[in-house]
Each structure stands twice: as structure tokens, then as C-alpha cells.
Amino acid sequence: MAESPDYFNQFQQADIDELADAIAELVQNPITIEDSDHKLIAYSSHGDSTDQARWSTIMGRRVPEKVLTRLWKDGVFAQLLTCDEPVHIPAKDEVGLGNRVAIAIRKGTEVLGYIWAQEVVRPITPRDDEILKQAARAAVPRLVQRQGKRKAEEQRRKEFFWELLLGNHASESAIRKKAESLTLVLPSPYLICMIDASGVHLEQFLYPLLMRDKLLWVLDGTQLILFIGLPAVASKEGTTITQYVEQFLHEALSRVGDQMIAGYGQSYQGYTDIVKSYREAQQVLQVKRIFPQETSTIQGFQQLGIYRFLLQLKRWGDAEGYVSERLAKLKRYDRENQANLLETLETFLDMAGRVNLTAKRLHIHINTLSYRLRRIEEILELDLDDQNQRTSLYLDLKMDKLEKER
């Protein structure tokens, strides 16, 4: 099989605008070249052969938000970010987008930008696909130079994000002024979300989501820390910031897998409160590590319930020298009688006293459960129908787990 000719050998010294014109001449269709933020870098002449999406991109120097949103929803960018081949995209008339073929310009695993061919003069052929692949390689050195400046700006923004997380800025006006100097638009409301997955390069797995939502993020060891606001499109659809972050984490979980744990703080309006949301997200992760089964469905600080107070209660109990005599008595009974009443009690309380669910979780008959519960009441000399006693026991059980984690 004959090798394809080197279509761009003669354009090695060409600038990015000349490269766009050369690609357009070879594929006989209009071309646009964008950076990774979808800002227009170069475009070929097009005469009257253009659609509304391309025209708006040229006039606004960036791909319109409604077009980007539709392409993300349809999985186009997911393909572009993970595939080296050109992606053929059917028309999406409702957002003014005609037939397209696109390819990512990448250096290693990093996407520097995109080349888009509007399929309007004639159909894009397999030969044209090869031309676009070579064009993407030819564009790399031209975009790397631009990327250097962009990376420096991105690093300054991440350093600023760390300053906010650590509470280094005391006034709203100082924060807003610094953000403006970095051309950084801070969302409001917002929250801090943390994702942890040991042994996984989170920024690579979640790259399409980070790019899609244009999130500000930093890495701290194995933890990815995200500054999340509510996109305008989601807000118009009536989505709350909590619903939005839960959906984001659902998508992240589908990419990373069960080894991922995540937590997020409460939402705030003022930016001096970023440190609060960060600490809350940290607390969620800490609790989820200690109580993985009990908190498997919890990701938000507001969902923690009593787990929000356990760490502080444990510190208070230690300072007072508190020891639960009832748990000690039940543990002693289990040891001496090869029983498992402690597990039965905790499961019963975890299930909010619902006997059918408790028996199912323990894989025992409901009559067996009833016997065990009566025996627990006799040993501990209490009534499990007494809500005060149940709550106190529940807290003792969970703080006992904290002791084991030390």
C-alpha cells in the first residue's frame, strides 16, 4: 500500500493563518482552527459558503456557547478528546451547525486545539481525513508557542485558587481585584468539591469533564480539588448547584470507577467563604474513609447528619475520659458467648429500627432478630423503643469505630 504524500512539507514556515488556507485548499472546504478553550485562532476564506455557527464563531472570536453545549451533550468532544482520528459530525440545524469534520490537535495526551472542516462545498473523503490528520500534526508547533503563554496564565490562576483555599485573602474586594487581573470569572454561588482515587491520574480520566465545564482545579497528591459554580445553561434549566455537582460526580464515577471517593462543601456567595467549603469537603472525605458503608450514598456536607458531629464529639469524650459501659458490656457478652449482638445492634440502628430491613441485611429470620433484640435489652437494661437511648447508643457505636481507626 502506497504511503500518503506529505501534504504540508512545503508549509513548514507558514504561520497559522497560512496553514488554515492551505488545509482549506486541499480539502476544498472552509476551515477554522481553535485553541483548547474554543477561541478562534485562524480561519480560511469561505465566500458565501458558511453556516450560522461558523459565522458567529468568526464574529465573536469564539464558538457560541449553545453550539458547544450541544456538541458536549452529543458526545462529540468526548470523541475528539480521546480519538486521534477525524470525527464526522452530522448537521445540528437547531444550533446553526452544518455538517462538520473535526480533529484534535494534540501533543502527547494534551489537546492544544481543534481543526474544523465545514463540509459544504463537497463531501469530506478518506483522503481528506488523512489531510486533516497531517494538518493536526503540522499545527502542533504553532500552537505550542501560544500554549506556553496560556500555561503561565493557568499556573497563576491555580496559585490564586490555592490562596483562596487557604484563606490568604481577607476581603471580597481584594479577591475580586485579583481575579480581574487574571481575567478569571469567579462563579457565584459556588462550592468546593474534592475527588480522591489512589493510583489514578484523575486529571487525565476527568479531562473531558474539566474541559467541558471550564473548571478551576488543582491537585493535592491524589486529590483533585474543584471550584464549581452553576453554568448559565444549567441555571436556566432550573438545575440547582447541588443537583449539578451530583450529576458531575456521577459522570466522574463512571469514568474513574469504584475506587473514587468524593465530597463537597456547602455552597456560598462570598469568596472569603471558599475556605469554609474546602474544610467541609475535607470533612466529608474524612468521614467517608472511616465509615465507607454507612456513608456510601453521601457526598455533600449537608447530607452528613450525625457524622458531621462525630469527630468533635469524640474529641470531647476523650477530654472527659468518657467510656461507654454499655458497649463494653455487650462486647464482653459477645466474646464470652461467641455471639454477635454488637453487630445486630448497629445494623438495627443503621436501619432506623426497621426489623424487616435489619433481618435482610443480617441474613437472619425475623424471629431470630426479635430474640437478639430482646437479649440486647436485657443485657443493657434499656428499652430500644426509647429514642433517647437509641440515639445515645448509636453515637457510642460510631465513636467506637473512630477509636478503632486510630
N, C-alpha and C positions, 0 to 999 in steps of 0.2 A: 504493500500500500504506500503510495507516494506521500511524502511529507508535505504539509501545508506550507505555502510560501510565507516568508516573514513580511507581513503587510506593513509594518511600521519601522522597518530598518532605516528608511530614508527620513523618518521624522524624529530621529533621536535628539536633535537640538531644538525641536519645535516646542513652543510654550503650550499651555493647557488649552488656550483658545484655538490655536492651530491644530492641536490634536483632535479637538471636537469636530472641526471642519473636515479633517482627514477621515475620521470614522464615518461621518455623515456621507461623504462622497463614496466611500467603499460600500456601505450598506444601502445607499440611496434612500435614506430616511432621516428625518430630523433627530438630532442628538442633544441631550442635556447631561451635564456632569455635575454631581452634587457632592458635598462633603458628608461626613457621617451624621451631622445634625440636620441634613436635608437643606442646607443653604446652597444656593446656586453658585457654582464656580465658573462654569463656561457653558455656552450653548452654540449650536450651529445655526446658520441661516435656515429659514423654513418657508419663506414666501407666504402663500396663503394656506399652506398645508400644516395646520396646527389645531389642537383642540383647546377647550377652555382650561383644562388643568395645566397644560404646558404654558399657555399664555399667562395664567395667573402666577405661575412659578417665576416666569421671567420678569413680570411686572413687580412682584413682591419680593424677588430675590430669594424666595424660599418656597418649598412645596406647601400648598394650602393645608391647613390642619385637617379639614374634612376629608381630604384625599389620603393623608397619612393615616388617619383613624380607620378609614375603610380598608386600606391595604394591610394594616396590622390585624384587623378583625378577620380578614380573609386569609391570613397566614402567609401573605406574600413576603413580608420581611423576615419571618421565621425561616422561609426557604432561602432567601438571599444571604442571611447571616450564617447559614450552615452548609451552603452548597457552593461549589466552585463553578458550576455550570450556569449559563444564562437561564433566566426564568421567564417563561412566556406567560403573559398576563392578559386575560380576555378583557374586553371593554367593560367599564363600570360607568354607564351613562349617567346615573343619578348624581355622580360627583364630577361629571365632565371629563372623564378619563377614557380615551380611546384605547385600542389595542396597543400593548407595550411589550417590549422585551428588555429585561434589566439584568445587570450583573454587578456583583460587589467588587470593589477594588480593595484587595486585602494584602497586608504584609504579615505573613505568618497567620496567626489566628485573629489578628486585629483588622477590623474593617475601617478603611480610611474614607470610603465614599462609594458612590454608585454611578454607573453609566446607564442611561435610559435611552432606548431607541423607540421612537414613536412609529408604529407600523401603519403608515398612512399612504405612502407612495406605492409600495409593493410589499408583498409578504416577506417576512424575515426567514431566510433559508438556513439549512445546516451550515453552509459556507459562511453565512453572516454570523452564525453563532461562534464559529472559530475566530472570525474577525473581532468580535466583541471580547472573547477570551484574551486574545493578544492585546487588544486595546486596554483591558483592565491591567495587564502586566506593564504595559507601556506607561500607564498613568501613575503607577506607584511612586517613582522618584519625584514626580511633580507634586504629588500630594504630601509626601513625607516632609518636604520643606514647610508646607503650610501646617502640617500636623505638629511640628516642633513648637510653634508659637501656641497652638491650641493646647498642647500638653502642659506647657508652662502655666497657662491660664487655669487649666483644670487643677493643677497642683496647688495653686494659690487658693482656689475655691475650697479644696479639701482641707487645707491648713486652717482656713477660716471656719469650716464646719467643725473641726476639732476644737477650735477656740470656743465655739458656741456650746458644744457638748460638755466642755469642762467648766463652763460658766465664767470665762475670762472677760466677757463684756457685760458691764453693769447697767447700761442704758439702752433703751429701744432706739434712740436717735443715733447712737454710735454704731449699732448693729446695722441699721438701715443705710447709714452713710457708707459703711464698709462694703455692704452688699452691692450698693450702687456703683462703687468704684470698681467692683469685679464684674459688672454687668450681670449680676446674679439676681433673679427674681425669686424672692422667698415666698412660698405659699402660705396662706392663712385661711382656714385653720390648717394645722399640721400635726403630725405626731412622729415619734421616733420608733422605728421598728428594727429588731435585731434578729438575724438568722445565723445559726451555728450548725456546722456539719463537718466534723473532724475528717480529715483525709480527702476532702472535696474542694476543688478550686471553685468556690461559689461564684466569683465574678465571671468565670467562663461559662458555667452552667446557666447562669441567670442573665447573661449578656443581652439576649434579645429583649427580656423584660426591662432591664435597666435602660436600654436604648429606647424602647417604645415609650416608656413613661418619663424619660429625661430626668431621672432621679439623681439627687446629690447623695453620694455614698462614700464610705471609707471602710478599709479593712483593719481589723484589730486581731491579729493572729488568725484563728479560724472563723472569727465572727465578722459578718457583713452588717454594717450599721447604716440604716437608710433614713433619709429625711423625706417623709412622704406627705404630700398635700393632695387635695382633691382636684383632678383635672377639670377644666371647664366643661368638657363634653359630659363627663360623669355627673357633674353638678347639675347640668341642665336636664339630665335624665332622672333627677331626684335621688341619686345614689348618695348615701352618707359616707363620711370618711371611714367609718368602721366597716361598712359593707365593702368599700373599695379595697381596704387593706386586707380583709379576709379573702377576697377574691384573688388579690395579688399573691397571697401566701398559698392559696390552693393551687394556683398555677406554678408557683415555685416548687411546691411539694411534688407536683407531677414531673418536674424536671430533675430534682435532686434525689428524691426517694425518701424512705422512712428514716434514714439516718439524720434527717434535718429536724431541728427544733427551732421554734421561733416564738418571739414575744414582742408585744408593742405596748407603749405607754398610752396615757390619755392624750386627747387632742387639746391643743391650746391655740390661742390667738397671738399672744405676745411672745416675742422671740427670746426674751430673757428666761422664759419658762422651758426652753429646749432642754436644759439640764435636768429639769424635773421629769420630763417624758423619757429621757435617756435612762435615768435611775429606775424609773418604773419598769421600763423594758428589761433592764438588767435583773430586776427582782423577779419578773415573770420567768426568765430563763433559769434563774437560781432555783425557784420553786419547782419548775418542771423537771429539773435534773433530780431533785430529791424525791418528788412524788410523780414519777412518769405515768403510772397507771391512773391515778386519781385526776391528773390534770391533762390527760391526753387530748381532750376536746377544748382546752383553754389556751388562748393565745394573747388575749388582751388583759391589761392590768385590771380593768373594771370587772372582769369575769372571775378574778381570783377568789372572791368570797373570803372565807376564814383564812385561806392560805396567805392572804395579804398580811395578816397579823401574826402568823405563827413564829416568824423569826424574832420579832420583838417580844412576844410572849415567852419564848424560850430564854431569851437574854434576861428578862425579868425574873422568870422562875429560877434560873441558875443563881442570880444575885440573891434571891431569897432562900436558896437551898431547898427548893421545893422538890419533893419526890412523891409520885403517885402511889400510895399504898395499895389502892385497888388494883392497878395494873400489876404491881409486884405480886399480889396475892393470886391473880389469875395466871400469871406466868409460872408461879410455883406449882399451882394445881396442874397445869399442862405438863410440866416436867415430871411430876410425880405419878401422873396417871396416863402418860402418853396420849394426851388429848390435844385438841386444837381449838379450845374455846376462845382464845385471843383472836385468832383469825376469823372465827364465826362472828364475834362481836364487832370487829372492824368492818367486815363485809356488810353486816346488818345495818350499821350506822352509815356506811358509804351509800347503801341503797335506800337511805332515808326511812328505814323501818319497814320497807315493803317486803313481806315474807316470801312471796312468790319469786320475786327477782333475786332475793338473797339465796333461796334454795337452789335456784337455777345456776347462779354464779358459783356456788359451792359444790354443785353436782350431788346434792343430797335430797332425800324425800322431805317434804314439808313437815311431816310428823317428827322426823329426826331433828330438824331445825327447831321446832317448838320445844322439844325436850332440852336441847342445848341452851336455848334462851332462858328457860326456867332454871336450869342449873346455874347459869351465869348470875341470875338474880339472887339465887340462894347463897352462892359463894360471896358475892359482893354486897349482899344485904341492901339491895336497892330495887326500885321499880323502873323498868325500861320504858314504861309509858310516861314517865316524868321527863318532860322536855328539858328541864334544867339539868337533871342528872345525865341525860343522853348527850347534851351539848358538852358538858364538862368532860365526860368520858371520851368523846370524840376528839376534843382538843388534846387530852392527855395522850391518846393513841398517836396522833400526828406529831406531837412534840417528842414522843418516844422515838419516832423514826428519824427526827432531826438528830437525836443523840447518837443513833447508830451510824449516821453519815459522817460523824466527826472522825 
